[in-house]
């Protein structure tokens, strides 16, 4: 379906699906590079600063993209607002069960979304004094506790795959042939 043939809901779904695909690709790239580094340390040690910057850039892109997808602030269009828009659209009748399933699943991941928002707000987007001077604040965010371990990336991959599949289902239901 051509862009000009899509209605506002379909266009918004297309943009969100593209953003989710980009974030998921970044997660998979990050995981691949970590695996590559484990197996090719001699090669990596020829340009360690380069590989360090690649990882830093990917982490930044992943957190910022994922945070935009789950952003619930007033002016943002994240997955929650998109579902609300669909529920108030002509697609409401066809998508009501799908939207309820997505909302239910979304709540299941709420703790992970809060961690992503914390990473965005306290580390990647702002120089929060409670992070960079945590020892001076009672309710501080200890940056040392916010780790990018394997469990974090696996869960983030699972979340993004779930959102991608949910958007695919919505796209089909809203009359679009979405690409998986």
C-alpha positions in Angstrom: 0.0 0.0 0.0 1.4 3.4 -1.0 1.9 6.0 1.7 -0.6 8.4 0.2 -3.3 5.7 0.2 -2.9 5.1 4.0 -5.1 6.9 6.6 -3.6 8.5 9.7 -3.8 5.3 11.8 -2.1 3.2 9.1 0.7 5.9 8.7 1.2 6.0 12.4 1.4 2.2 12.6 3.9 2.2 9.7 6.2 4.6 11.5 5.9 2.8 14.8 6.6 -0.6 13.1 9.7 0.9 11.4 10.9 2.3 14.8 10.4 -1.1 16.5 12.3 -2.9 13.7 15.2 -0.5 14.0 15.4 -0.9 17.7 15.2 -4.7 17.4 17.9 -4.7 14.7 20.1 -2.6 17.1 19.6 -5.2 19.9 20.5 -8.0 17.5 23.6 -6.1 16.3 24.7 -5.5 19.8 24.4 -9.2 20.7 26.2 -10.2 17.6 29.1 -7.8 18.3 29.4 -9.1 21.9 29.5 -12.6 20.6 32.0 -11.6 18.0 34.2 -9.9 20.6 34.2 -13.0 22.8 35.5 -15.2 19.9 38.0 -12.7 18.3 39.8 -10.9 21.1 43.0 -10.6 19.1 41.2 -8.8 16.3 39.3 -6.6 18.7 42.5 -5.7 20.5 43.8 -4.1 17.3 41.2 -1.3 17.7 39.7 -1.5 21.2 38.6 2.1 21.2 36.7 1.6 18.0 34.8 -1.4 19.3 34.1 0.3 22.6 32.5 3.3 20.7 30.5 0.9 18.6 29.0 -0.7 21.7 28.4 2.7 23.4 26.6 3.9 20.2 24.4 0.9 19.9 23.5 1.0 23.6 22.5 4.6 23.2 20.5 3.9 20.1 18.7 1.0 21.7 17.7 2.8 24.9 16.6 6.0 23.1 14.6 4.1 20.4 13.0 1.8 22.9 12.2 4.6 25.2 10.4 6.5 22.4 8.4 3.3 21.6 7.2 3.1 25.2 7.0 6.8 26.0 3.7 7.7 27.7 4.3 11.4 28.1 1.6 13.9 26.9 3.0 14.9 23.5 4.6 11.5 22.6 3.1 8.8 20.4 4.2 5.6 22.0 2.6 2.2 21.9 0.0 3.1 24.6 -1.1 6.3 22.8 -1.2 4.4 19.4 -3.5 1.7 21.0 -5.7 4.5 22.4 -5.9 6.1 18.9 -6.8 2.8 17.3 -9.5 2.2 20.0 -11.1 5.5 19.0 -10.8 5.0 15.3 -13.0 3.3 12.7 -10.8 0.2 13.3 -12.1 -0.1 16.9 -14.5 -3.0 16.2 -12.0 -5.2 14.4 -9.1 -4.5 16.8 -10.8 -4.4 20.2 -9.6 -7.8 21.3 -6.1 -7.3 19.9 -5.8 -3.9 21.7 -6.9 -5.4 25.0 -4.3 -8.2 24.6 -1.6 -5.6 23.8 -2.5 -3.5 26.8 -2.5 -6.6 29.1 0.9 -7.7 27.8 2.2 -4.1 28.1 1.4 -4.1 31.8 3.3 -7.3 32.2 6.5 -5.5 31.0 5.9 -2.3 33.0 9.0 -2.9 35.3 11.2 -3.3 32.3 9.8 -0.1 30.7 10.5 1.8 33.9 14.1 0.6 33.8 14.4 1.7 30.2 12.9 5.1 31.1 15.4 5.4 34.0 18.3 4.6 31.7 17.1 7.2 29.2 16.3 10.0 31.7 19.1 9.5 34.2 22.0 8.4 32.0 21.5 8.8 28.3 19.4 12.0 27.9 20.3 14.0 31.1 23.2 14.5 33.5 21.1 13.8 36.6 23.0 14.8 39.8 21.4 11.8 41.6 23.3 9.5 39.2 26.6 11.3 38.9 26.7 12.2 42.5 24.7 9.3 44.0 26.6 9.4 47.3 25.1 12.8 48.1 21.5 11.8 47.8 19.3 9.5 49.9 17.1 8.5 47.0 19.8 8.2 44.4 20.1 6.1 41.3 23.3 4.1 41.7 24.7 3.9 38.1 26.6 0.8 39.1 23.3 -1.1 39.6 22.1 -0.3 36.1 23.9 -3.1 34.1 23.7 -4.2 30.5 23.9 -7.9 31.3 22.7 -10.7 29.1 19.4 -11.0 30.9 18.6 -7.3 30.1 19.3 -7.7 26.4 17.4 -11.0 26.1 14.3 -9.4 27.8 14.7 -6.3 25.6 14.8 -8.5 22.5 11.7 -10.4 23.7 9.9 -7.1 24.3 10.7 -5.7 20.9 9.8 -9.0 19.2 6.5 -9.0 21.0 5.8 -5.3 20.0 6.8 -6.0 16.4 4.4 -9.0 16.3 1.6 -7.0 17.9 2.0 -4.2 15.4 2.1 -6.7 12.6 -1.2 -8.1 13.7 -2.7 -4.6 14.0 -1.4 -3.7 10.5 -3.1 -6.7 9.0 -6.3 -6.0 10.9 -6.2 -2.4 9.7 -5.9 -3.4 6.1 -2.2 -3.1 5.6 0.1 -5.9 4.4 2.9 -5.3 6.9 6.3 -6.8 6.4 7.5 -9.0 9.2 
